[in-house]
């Protein structure tokens, strides 16, 4: 993956974050999401790629732009052909309520290298590089916590499990507490929860539980760039979702490893903070036409991890005009 292209990904997520953040705390998650979608789509038109959205805002009849199968980018004859996974606003509820850890996020890989994950739940497990190879989604959580405690050289009481704060995870919570480990519940968007396992300054040693399958692919790209481990099992809720899996050529009972979700070694990832969080600062409007952003950019091929802090003069960028 060309390094200049990877850096251009930051411009795309920055655009989505800047416009999505204008709706922080205003109680309208749909307007926030649409603002992020519009900006991300517009910025993609400036990038020299021949891209296909494999994970996006929905099917063609559900979304006017960034829909699954949409062709985006400048699309010159010699433009690189890439798969694109996007979530212009991961954490729409957080933005609407003025909460934390909302991001604009995307991942790319060469054509045919990203799994086209159906829009349904996925049971997930993620750990950082130090926990790679010692845990398995097929093992009981108790066994995984014991193995992770040894691998990280931490007391069980210092292990932090990250998972979405949902009633469906009540059994996990009881078992984790019985083991003596800590829990960090997140309210929305588990992409950042998975990434947290790779950074010592962010609380989270393992992510478990069910969340959106498309977000699983985004997280898998980030974890692959960072040297971590990600596994997922699709959880269709009914026969209709099972039939959709068949049509899309994915297996319901399979344990999808990180290499199933993102093939090869040329993927890249970018996420810009929309609202403030542990890993990324959110958009800060410091004057009428000036705002700051923080973006995480990952390039798998080189293992480069970049945190980009940017100052944006919005009056010089027509696409951000109110």
Residue frames relative to the residue before (quaternion, step in Angstrom):
aa qw qx qy qz dx dy dz
X 1.0000 0.0000 0.0000 0.0000 0.00 0.00 0.00
X 0.4686 -0.7079 0.4576 0.2645 3.57 -0.64 1.14
X 0.4991 -0.6929 0.4291 0.2944 3.59 -0.80 1.00
X 0.6272 0.5304 -0.3499 0.4504 3.60 1.05 -0.63
X 0.6190 0.5264 -0.3358 0.4764 3.56 1.07 -0.73
X 0.6432 0.5322 -0.3272 0.4427 3.58 0.93 -0.88
X 0.6720 0.4831 -0.3034 0.4722 3.58 0.93 -0.83
X 0.6160 0.5486 -0.3458 0.4473 3.59 1.10 -0.61
X 0.5407 0.6141 -0.4080 0.4051 3.58 1.17 -0.45
X 0.5997 0.5734 -0.3575 0.4286 3.58 1.09 -0.69
X 0.6272 0.5372 -0.3422 0.4484 3.59 1.01 -0.72
X 0.6452 0.5292 -0.3210 0.4480 3.56 1.05 -0.75
X 0.7135 0.4275 -0.2730 0.4834 3.60 0.83 -0.92
X 0.5806 0.5644 -0.3769 0.4497 3.60 1.12 -0.57
X 0.6523 0.5230 -0.3197 0.4458 3.58 0.90 -0.90
X 0.6658 0.4942 -0.3025 0.4701 3.57 0.93 -0.90
X 0.6698 0.5091 -0.3055 0.4459 3.57 0.92 -0.88
X 0.6547 0.5337 -0.3231 0.4267 3.58 0.89 -0.90
X 0.7334 0.4022 -0.2513 0.4871 3.58 0.86 -0.84
X 0.6231 0.5301 -0.3505 0.4560 3.58 1.07 -0.61
X 0.6504 0.5515 -0.3111 0.4196 3.57 1.03 -0.81
X 0.5349 0.6268 -0.4109 0.3901 3.59 1.17 -0.37
X 0.7044 0.4528 -0.2463 0.4880 3.58 1.25 -0.49
X 0.3262 0.7743 -0.4913 0.2296 3.59 1.24 0.20
X 0.8622 0.0948 -0.0988 0.4878 3.56 -0.81 1.06
X 0.5555 0.6393 -0.3842 0.3676 3.60 1.23 0.12
X 0.5432 -0.7042 0.3529 0.2906 3.56 1.28 0.30
X 0.6756 0.4561 -0.2945 0.4989 3.60 1.21 0.22
X 0.1756 -0.8298 0.5225 0.0868 3.56 0.09 1.29
X 0.6230 0.5492 -0.3501 0.4332 3.61 1.06 -0.63
X 0.6547 0.4968 -0.3125 0.4764 3.57 0.99 -0.81
X 0.6323 0.5281 -0.3293 0.4614 3.58 1.02 -0.79
X 0.6669 0.5010 -0.2988 0.4636 3.56 0.92 -0.92
X 0.6670 0.5072 -0.3103 0.4489 3.59 0.91 -0.88
X 0.6261 0.5324 -0.3384 0.4583 3.58 1.02 -0.76
X 0.6645 0.4939 -0.3000 0.4738 3.58 0.98 -0.83
X 0.6368 0.5332 -0.3197 0.4560 3.58 0.97 -0.88
X 0.6674 0.5173 -0.3059 0.4398 3.58 0.80 -1.02
X 0.6969 0.4812 -0.2772 0.4537 3.57 0.88 -0.96
X 0.6478 0.5129 -0.3230 0.4614 3.56 0.97 -0.83
X 0.6615 0.5126 -0.3087 0.4521 3.57 0.90 -0.90
X 0.6588 0.5129 -0.3051 0.4580 3.57 0.95 -0.87
X 0.6775 0.4903 -0.3012 0.4581 3.59 0.94 -0.83
X 0.5856 0.5735 -0.3758 0.4324 3.60 1.07 -0.63
X 0.6144 0.5727 -0.3510 0.4140 3.60 1.06 -0.65
X 0.6670 0.4964 -0.3049 0.4646 3.60 1.20 -0.36
X 0.6293 0.5571 -0.3210 0.4365 3.61 1.28 -0.22
X 0.4028 -0.7241 0.5136 0.2229 3.57 -0.93 0.96
X 0.3808 0.6718 -0.5393 0.3358 3.54 0.15 1.39
X 0.2503 -0.6743 0.6554 0.2305 3.48 -1.40 0.19
X 0.0506 0.8724 -0.4760 0.0991 3.53 0.35 1.34
X 0.1535 -0.7476 0.6381 0.1018 3.51 -1.27 0.57
X 0.3648 -0.7231 0.5440 0.2191 3.57 -0.82 1.00
X 0.1040 -0.8037 0.5842 0.0436 3.58 -0.61 1.11
X 0.7458 0.1115 -0.1106 0.6474 3.56 1.30 -0.35
X 0.1779 0.8119 -0.5291 0.1708 3.55 -0.56 1.14
X 0.8099 -0.3015 0.2278 0.4487 3.51 -1.17 -0.71
X 0.7490 -0.3130 0.2055 0.5466 3.60 1.23 0.00
X 0.7004 -0.4228 0.3485 0.4574 3.53 -1.33 -0.20
X 0.7122 -0.4746 0.3066 0.4165 3.57 -1.27 0.33
X 0.7077 0.4381 -0.2686 0.4848 3.59 1.08 -0.64
X 0.6555 0.4999 -0.3068 0.4757 3.59 1.31 -0.01
X 0.8032 0.1889 -0.0616 0.5616 3.59 1.13 -0.58
X 0.4180 -0.7286 0.4828 0.2479 3.60 -0.85 0.93
X 0.8005 0.0433 -0.0242 0.5973 3.59 1.17 -0.42
X 0.7917 0.2173 -0.2513 0.5127 3.52 -1.29 0.64
X 0.3237 0.7355 -0.5160 0.2966 3.55 1.05 0.84
X 0.6418 -0.5353 0.3837 0.3929 3.56 -1.22 0.51
X 0.7790 0.2847 -0.2445 0.5022 3.54 -0.74 1.09
X 0.4990 0.6631 -0.4339 0.3507 3.60 1.22 -0.23
X 0.3247 -0.7235 0.5814 0.1818 3.55 -1.09 0.84
X 0.0346 0.8241 -0.5600 0.0780 3.57 -0.64 1.10
X 0.6005 0.5329 -0.4413 0.4008 3.54 -1.31 0.38
X 0.6867 -0.4872 0.3416 0.4175 3.57 -1.29 0.08
X 0.1890 -0.8574 0.4674 0.1034 3.57 1.29 -0.43
X 0.1687 0.7625 -0.5927 0.1968 3.55 0.68 1.12
X 0.7015 -0.4788 0.3200 0.4197 3.55 -1.26 0.32
X 0.7784 0.3089 -0.1656 0.5209 3.59 1.02 -0.78
X 0.3607 0.7337 -0.4994 0.2866 3.61 1.21 0.34
X 0.5236 -0.6409 0.4477 0.3387 3.63 -0.96 0.77
X 0.3529 -0.7276 0.5548 0.1956 3.55 -0.99 0.92
X 0.0824 0.8241 -0.5497 0.1090 3.57 -0.54 1.16
X 0.4122 -0.6355 0.5938 0.2714 3.50 -1.36 0.46
X 0.1221 -0.7973 0.5896 0.0421 3.55 -1.04 0.78
X 0.0853 -0.7462 0.6588 0.0442 3.54 -1.04 0.92
X 0.0058 -0.8268 0.5608 -0.0423 3.58 -0.76 1.01
X 0.0400 0.7038 -0.7076 -0.0482 3.46 -1.40 0.44
X 0.2857 -0.8144 0.4771 0.1660 3.58 0.04 1.28
X 0.7940 0.0274 -0.0255 0.6067 3.58 1.15 -0.54
X 0.0605 -0.7910 0.6085 -0.0190 3.55 -0.12 1.33
X 0.7475 0.2661 -0.2333 0.5622 3.55 -0.21 1.32
X 0.0962 0.8326 -0.5382 0.0884 3.59 0.88 0.91
X 0.6453 0.5147 -0.3287 0.4589 3.60 0.99 -0.77
X 0.6242 0.5442 -0.3375 0.4476 3.55 1.03 -0.79
X 0.6551 0.4930 -0.3145 0.4784 3.58 0.97 -0.81
X 0.6596 0.5219 -0.3196 0.4363 3.58 0.83 -0.94
X 0.7609 0.3772 -0.1911 0.4922 3.58 1.00 -0.87
X 0.4972 -0.6627 0.4251 0.3645 3.58 1.27 0.01
X 0.3771 0.7518 -0.4593 0.2858 3.58 1.16 0.64
X 0.6131 -0.5857 0.4185 0.3255 3.52 -1.36 -0.16
X 0.8341 0.3429 -0.1962 0.3848 3.51 -1.50 0.09
X 0.3763 0.6691 -0.5445 0.3379 3.61 1.00 0.69
X 0.0445 -0.8056 0.5908 -0.0080 3.57 -1.02 0.82
X 0.3001 -0.6474 0.6514 0.2578 3.50 -1.43 0.23
X 0.0170 0.8528 -0.5117 0.1028 3.56 -0.54 1.15
X 0.0636 0.7762 -0.6268 0.0249 3.55 -1.19 0.61
X 0.1274 -0.7566 0.6361 0.0822 3.52 -1.33 0.41
X 0.0878 -0.7927 0.6023 0.0344 3.56 -1.11 0.69
X 0.0347 0.7554 -0.6540 0.0222 3.52 -1.33 0.51
X 0.6625 -0.4829 0.3607 0.4447 3.60 -1.18 0.29
X 0.6859 -0.5056 0.3351 0.4019 3.55 -1.19 0.62
X 0.8204 0.2334 -0.1975 0.4833 3.57 -0.91 0.99
X 0.6098 0.6041 -0.3358 0.3879 3.60 1.26 -0.02
X 0.6924 0.4175 -0.2892 0.5126 3.64 1.20 -0.20
X 0.4592 -0.6653 0.5141 0.2867 3.57 -1.00 0.84
X 0.3343 -0.7092 0.5864 0.2035 3.54 -0.96 0.93
X 0.0974 -0.8492 0.5185 0.0230 3.56 0.27 1.31
X 0.4514 -0.6876 0.4928 0.2839 3.60 -0.89 0.87
X 0.5236 -0.6344 0.4727 0.3160 3.56 -1.19 0.57
X 0.4358 0.6341 -0.5173 0.3748 3.54 0.09 1.37
X 0.6624 -0.4978 0.3609 0.4279 3.56 -1.26 -0.02
X 0.1020 -0.7514 0.6493 0.0581 3.49 -1.33 0.55
X 0.3462 -0.6854 0.5941 0.2397 3.56 -1.02 0.81
X 0.1017 -0.8476 0.5204 -0.0205 3.58 -0.70 1.10
X 0.0309 -0.7397 0.6705 0.0484 3.49 -1.37 0.48
X 0.0652 0.7931 -0.6021 0.0657 3.57 -0.88 0.95
X 0.0480 0.7622 -0.6450 0.0260 3.54 -1.12 0.79
X 0.5458 -0.6178 0.4611 0.3283 3.53 -1.28 0.38
X 0.7860 -0.3632 0.2223 0.4482 3.59 -1.30 0.00
X 0.6632 0.5201 -0.3177 0.4344 3.62 0.97 -0.78
X 0.7248 0.4094 -0.2409 0.4990 3.58 1.17 -0.47
X 0.4206 0.7339 -0.4470 0.2909 3.56 1.30 -0.08
X 0.8331 0.2371 -0.1873 0.4633 3.53 -0.94 0.97
X 0.6900 0.4736 -0.2958 0.4606 3.60 1.20 -0.15
X 0.7244 0.3424 -0.2240 0.5548 3.59 1.28 -0.16
X 0.0875 -0.7831 0.6144 0.0404 3.55 -1.27 0.40
X 0.5163 -0.6525 0.4661 0.3006 3.54 -1.02 0.84
X 0.6513 0.5194 -0.3070 0.4601 3.58 1.24 -0.41
X 0.6209 0.5242 -0.3458 0.4692 3.61 1.27 -0.10
X 0.5940 -0.5468 0.4343 0.3995 3.60 -1.18 0.43
X 0.6069 -0.5760 0.3992 0.3750 3.56 -1.10 0.67
X 0.5997 0.5748 -0.3636 0.4216 3.59 1.07 -0.68
X 0.6691 0.4940 -0.2991 0.4677 3.58 0.90 -0.92
X 0.6501 0.5230 -0.3140 0.4529 3.56 1.01 -0.83
X 0.6612 0.5052 -0.3163 0.4555 3.59 0.96 -0.81
X 0.6361 0.5181 -0.3318 0.4657 3.59 0.99 -0.76
X 0.6761 0.4896 -0.2922 0.4667 3.58 0.90 -0.94
X 0.6671 0.5010 -0.3049 0.4595 3.58 0.97 -0.83
X 0.6030 0.5608 -0.3510 0.4458 3.57 1.04 -0.75
X 0.6718 0.4832 -0.2884 0.4818 3.58 0.97 -0.84
X 0.6778 0.5095 -0.2988 0.4378 3.58 0.89 -0.93
X 0.7361 0.4038 -0.2224 0.4956 3.57 1.02 -0.79
X 0.3354 -0.7519 0.4912 0.2843 3.57 1.32 -0.21
X 0.4710 0.6390 -0.4531 0.4056 3.54 0.91 1.04
X 0.5083 -0.5824 0.5267 0.3537 3.53 -1.21 0.50
X 0.6176 -0.5558 0.3955 0.3915 3.56 -1.13 0.59
X 0.6511 0.5355 -0.3165 0.4349 3.58 1.02 -0.75
X 0.6817 0.4610 -0.2850 0.4915 3.60 1.28 -0.24
X 0.5200 0.6161 -0.4225 0.4141 3.59 1.28 -0.04
X 0.1401 -0.7909 0.5926 0.0607 3.59 -0.91 0.96
X 0.1882 -0.7682 0.6072 0.0757 3.54 -0.82 1.11
X 0.2007 -0.7722 0.5949 0.0973 3.57 -0.88 0.98
X 0.2329 0.7578 -0.5953 0.1311 3.58 -0.97 0.85
X 0.6209 -0.5486 0.4171 0.3736 3.51 -1.27 0.48
X 0.4283 -0.6964 0.5212 0.2448 3.55 -1.03 0.85
X 0.2991 0.7421 -0.5268 0.2870 3.53 0.16 1.37
X 0.6004 -0.5783 0.4040 0.3767 3.64 -1.06 0.64
X 0.6153 0.5735 -0.3587 0.4048 3.61 1.05 -0.65
X 0.6922 0.4572 -0.2750 0.4861 3.59 1.25 -0.28
X 0.3401 0.7722 -0.4843 0.2313 3.61 1.25 0.19
X 0.6473 0.5156 -0.3338 0.4514 3.61 0.95 -0.80
X 0.6168 0.5339 -0.3373 0.4698 3.59 0.99 -0.82
X 0.6640 0.5292 -0.3107 0.4273 3.56 0.87 -1.00
X 0.6582 0.5097 -0.3127 0.4573 3.58 0.93 -0.86
X 0.6825 0.4887 -0.2888 0.4604 3.57 0.92 -0.90
X 0.6344 0.5239 -0.3261 0.4655 3.58 1.04 -0.77
X 0.6675 0.4974 -0.2999 0.4659 3.58 0.92 -0.89
X 0.6213 0.5414 -0.3351 0.4566 3.57 1.06 -0.74
X 0.6582 0.4935 -0.3026 0.4814 3.58 1.12 -0.66
X 0.5069 -0.6732 0.4037 0.3562 3.57 1.23 -0.34
X 0.4978 0.6497 -0.4330 0.3776 3.59 1.25 0.20
X 0.5085 -0.6345 0.5000 0.2981 3.52 -1.36 0.30
X 0.2112 -0.7589 0.6016 0.1326 3.58 -1.25 0.45
X 0.0890 -0.7406 0.6609 0.0823 3.55 -1.10 0.80
X 0.2033 -0.7884 0.5731 0.0932 3.53 -0.41 1.24
X 0.1467 -0.7628 0.6231 0.0917 3.56 -1.05 0.81
X 0.4695 -0.7266 0.4430 0.2351 3.54 -1.03 0.81
X 0.8060 0.0226 0.0433 0.5899 3.58 0.99 -0.82
X 0.8647 0.2088 -0.0914 0.4475 3.52 -1.31 0.40
X 0.0684 -0.8485 0.5244 0.0188 3.58 -0.17 1.24
X 0.3540 0.7217 -0.5173 0.2938 3.62 1.18 0.31
X 0.6869 0.4608 -0.2830 0.4855 3.59 0.86 -0.93
X 0.5997 0.5722 -0.3583 0.4295 3.57 1.09 -0.65
X 0.6578 0.4892 -0.3019 0.4867 3.57 1.03 -0.78
X 0.6639 0.5126 -0.3055 0.4507 3.58 0.92 -0.90
X 0.5771 0.6232 -0.3693 0.3770 3.59 1.08 -0.73
X 0.6147 0.5816 -0.3497 0.4020 3.59 1.08 -0.64
X 0.6821 0.4979 -0.2766 0.4586 3.59 1.24 -0.34
X 0.7234 0.3943 -0.2318 0.5172 3.61 1.24 -0.13
X 0.4415 -0.7327 0.4597 0.2386 3.55 -0.67 1.14
X 0.7002 0.4812 -0.2866 0.4427 3.59 1.05 -0.64
X 0.6595 0.4312 -0.3094 0.5323 3.59 1.29 0.11
X 0.4528 -0.7133 0.4620 0.2698 3.59 -0.85 0.92
X 0.5678 0.5652 -0.4527 0.3914 3.55 -0.75 1.11
X 0.1012 -0.8140 0.5715 0.0220 3.56 -0.62 1.18
X 0.7884 0.0172 0.0085 0.6149 3.58 1.18 -0.55
X 0.1952 -0.7455 0.6236 0.1312 3.56 -1.08 0.77
X 0.0454 0.7827 -0.6196 0.0367 3.55 -0.96 0.90
X 0.5994 0.5903 -0.4237 0.3357 3.54 -1.34 0.21
X 0.5509 -0.6323 0.4488 0.3088 3.52 -1.32 0.13
X 0.1072 0.7489 -0.6467 0.0972 3.49 -1.21 0.79
X 0.7683 -0.3778 0.2455 0.4546 3.57 -1.26 -0.11
X 0.4963 -0.6689 0.4724 0.2883 3.56 -0.97 0.90
X 0.6290 0.5242 -0.3671 0.4414 3.66 0.88 -0.71
X 0.6461 0.5024 -0.3209 0.4766 3.59 1.01 -0.78
X 0.5744 0.5930 -0.3679 0.4278 3.56 1.19 -0.52
X 0.6543 0.4975 -0.3139 0.4753 3.56 1.00 -0.79
X 0.6255 0.5298 -0.3337 0.4656 3.59 0.97 -0.80
X 0.6713 0.4880 -0.2951 0.4735 3.56 0.92 -0.93
X 0.6317 0.5487 -0.3354 0.4330 3.59 0.99 -0.82
X 0.6270 0.5237 -0.3440 0.4629 3.60 0.99 -0.76
X 0.6620 0.4999 -0.3113 0.4636 3.58 0.89 -0.92
X 0.6759 0.4927 -0.2995 0.4590 3.59 0.88 -0.93
X 0.6375 0.5144 -0.3405 0.4616 3.61 1.02 -0.68
X 0.6389 0.5130 -0.3247 0.4725 3.59 1.02 -0.73
X 0.7394 0.4268 -0.2135 0.4749 3.57 1.07 -0.80
X 0.5309 -0.6642 0.3914 0.3519 3.59 1.26 -0.05
X 0.4822 0.6773 -0.4283 0.3539 3.56 1.21 0.42
X 0.4643 -0.6447 0.5286 0.2990 3.55 -1.33 -0.31
X 0.0253 0.7767 -0.6286 0.0313 3.55 -1.04 0.85
X 0.0100 0.7757 -0.6306 0.0227 3.56 -1.02 0.87
X 0.0019 -0.8135 0.5812 -0.0183 3.56 -1.09 0.67
X 0.1278 -0.7513 0.6429 0.0766 3.54 -1.25 0.63
X 0.4215 -0.7142 0.4997 0.2501 3.57 -0.72 1.06
X 0.1654 -0.7934 0.5836 0.0507 3.55 -1.08 0.83
X 0.0697 -0.8128 0.5777 0.0285 3.63 0.30 1.17
X 0.3847 -0.7698 0.4701 0.1960 3.57 -0.86 0.97
X 0.8080 0.0641 -0.0176 0.5854 3.58 1.19 -0.41
X 0.7314 -0.4244 0.2981 0.4427 3.57 -1.33 0.04
X 0.6092 0.5599 -0.3594 0.4315 3.58 1.06 -0.66
X 0.6829 0.4622 -0.2933 0.4837 3.58 0.94 -0.82
X 0.5995 0.5408 -0.3614 0.4664 3.60 1.11 -0.59
X 0.6514 0.5095 -0.3094 0.4694 3.56 1.00 -0.87
X 0.6254 0.5341 -0.3409 0.4553 3.57 1.05 -0.71
X 0.6092 0.5431 -0.3473 0.4618 3.58 1.04 -0.74
X 0.6516 0.5188 -0.3137 0.4559 3.57 0.94 -0.88
X 0.6632 0.5079 -0.3084 0.4550 3.57 0.92 -0.90
X 0.7223 0.4331 -0.2381 0.4837 3.57 1.05 -0.77
X 0.4821 -0.7078 0.4106 0.3132 3.57 1.29 -0.03
X 0.5443 0.5816 -0.4259 0.4291 3.60 1.11 0.62
X 0.4106 -0.7304 0.5068 0.2028 3.55 -1.17 0.69
X 0.4611 -0.7201 0.4562 0.2464 3.55 -0.88 0.99
X 0.7725 0.3783 -0.1914 0.4727 3.59 0.93 -0.84
X 0.5145 0.6770 -0.4062 0.3347 3.57 1.23 -0.10
X 0.3579 -0.6630 0.6032 0.2618 3.54 -1.19 0.62
X 0.1972 -0.7911 0.5719 0.0905 3.55 -0.44 1.22
X 0.2460 -0.7660 0.5800 0.1280 3.54 -0.65 1.14
X 0.7052 -0.4493 0.3315 0.4370 3.53 -1.30 0.15
X 0.6711 0.4963 -0.2982 0.4631 3.59 1.09 -0.69
X 0.5908 0.5309 -0.3683 0.4832 3.60 1.24 -0.30
X 0.7036 0.4858 -0.2580 0.4498 3.55 1.00 -0.88
X 0.7804 0.0153 -0.0070 0.6251 3.57 1.12 -0.68
X 0.2405 -0.8082 0.5285 0.0983 3.55 -0.44 1.26
X 0.7986 0.3560 -0.2244 0.4304 3.53 -1.31 0.34
X 0.4655 -0.6810 0.4999 0.2638 3.55 -1.32 -0.27
X 0.5886 0.5968 -0.3600 0.4097 3.59 1.14 0.57
X 0.3819 0.7296 -0.4936 0.2796 3.59 1.09 0.50
X 0.1014 -0.7689 0.6271 0.0724 3.55 -1.34 0.27
X 0.1765 -0.7900 0.5866 0.0247 3.53 -1.21 0.64
X 0.0300 0.7819 -0.6227 0.0044 3.56 -1.13 0.66
X 0.0412 0.7783 -0.6254 0.0395 3.56 -1.05 0.81
X 0.1265 -0.7782 0.6130 0.0520 3.55 -0.94 0.96
X 0.4686 -0.6823 0.4853 0.2817 3.55 -0.92 0.91
X 0.2388 -0.7451 0.6069 0.1396 3.55 -1.01 0.88
X 0.7599 0.0682 -0.0438 0.6450 3.55 0.96 -0.96
X 0.6482 -0.5665 0.3405 0.3781 3.58 -1.11 0.63
X 0.0449 0.7912 -0.6078 0.0506 3.55 -1.14 0.74
X 0.7245 -0.4331 0.3110 0.4368 3.55 -1.34 -0.05
X 0.7508 0.3970 -0.2161 0.4817 3.58 0.94 -0.85
X 0.8196 0.1256 -0.0187 0.5587 3.57 0.88 -0.94
X 0.4308 -0.6493 0.5595 0.2824 3.53 -1.11 0.73
X 0.4354 -0.6810 0.5211 0.2742 3.55 -1.13 0.63
X 0.6886 -0.4306 0.3653 0.4549 3.54 -1.35 0.00
X 0.0858 -0.7807 0.6184 0.0290 3.54 -0.95 0.93
X 0.2058 -0.7669 0.5986 0.1055 3.58 -0.59 1.17
X 0.1324 -0.8585 0.4942 0.0352 3.54 -0.15 1.30
X 0.7683 -0.0220 -0.0470 0.6380 3.59 1.30 -0.15
X 0.7888 -0.3530 0.1962 0.4633 3.56 -1.26 0.07
X 0.8337 0.1445 -0.0412 0.5313 3.59 0.83 -0.91
X 0.6487 0.4849 -0.3227 0.4898 3.59 1.19 0.44
X 0.0520 0.7873 -0.6104 0.0695 3.54 -0.93 0.98
X 0.2641 -0.7483 0.5841 0.1706 3.56 -1.24 0.48
X 0.1001 -0.7766 0.6193 0.0578 3.55 -1.23 0.58
X 0.1573 -0.7367 0.6398 0.1520 3.53 -1.36 0.27
X 0.0691 -0.8167 0.5716 -0.0394 3.54 -0.80 1.11
X 0.2535 -0.7257 0.6222 0.1486 3.53 -1.12 0.83
X 0.0257 -0.7901 0.6119 -0.0252 3.58 -0.77 1.08
X 0.0688 -0.8067 0.5867 -0.0163 3.56 -0.80 1.08
X 0.0853 -0.7760 0.6240 0.0337 3.53 -1.04 0.88
X 0.3978 -0.7696 0.4483 0.2204 3.54 -0.39 1.25
X 0.6426 0.5831 -0.3342 0.3679 3.58 0.85 -0.99
X 0.7904 0.2747 -0.1330 0.5311 3.58 0.99 -0.84
X 0.4233 -0.7128 0.4562 0.3234 3.58 1.25 -0.30
X 0.3730 0.7513 -0.4731 0.2695 3.57 1.26 0.27
X 0.1089 -0.7606 0.6387 0.0403 3.54 -1.03 0.94
X 0.0128 -0.8139 0.5799 -0.0348 3.56 -0.55 1.17
X 0.1252 -0.7157 0.6795 0.1017 3.52 -1.16 0.79
X 0.0981 -0.8240 0.5581 0.0033 3.56 -0.48 1.22
X 0.1192 -0.7633 0.6332 0.0479 3.55 -0.69 1.13
X 0.0262 -0.8256 0.5618 -0.0451 3.57 -0.68 1.10
X 0.2409 -0.7205 0.6323 0.1519 3.51 -1.27 0.65
X 0.1438 -0.8174 0.5573 0.0254 3.57 -0.67 1.14
X 0.2046 -0.7422 0.6282 0.1122 3.56 -0.86 1.05
X 0.2678 -0.8457 0.4420 0.1329 3.51 0.11 1.34
X 0.6063 0.5613 -0.3637 0.4302 3.59 1.13 -0.51
X 0.6685 0.4613 -0.2929 0.5045 3.59 1.29 -0.28
X 0.6844 0.4061 -0.2680 0.5429 3.56 1.32 0.09
X 0.3172 -0.7985 0.4778 0.1832 3.61 -0.05 1.28
X 0.6243 0.5740 -0.3509 0.3971 3.59 1.06 -0.67
X 0.7064 0.4331 -0.2668 0.4922 3.58 1.25 -0.33
X 0.3938 0.7365 -0.4762 0.2751 3.57 1.26 0.08
X 0.4345 -0.7008 0.5035 0.2579 3.57 -0.98 0.86
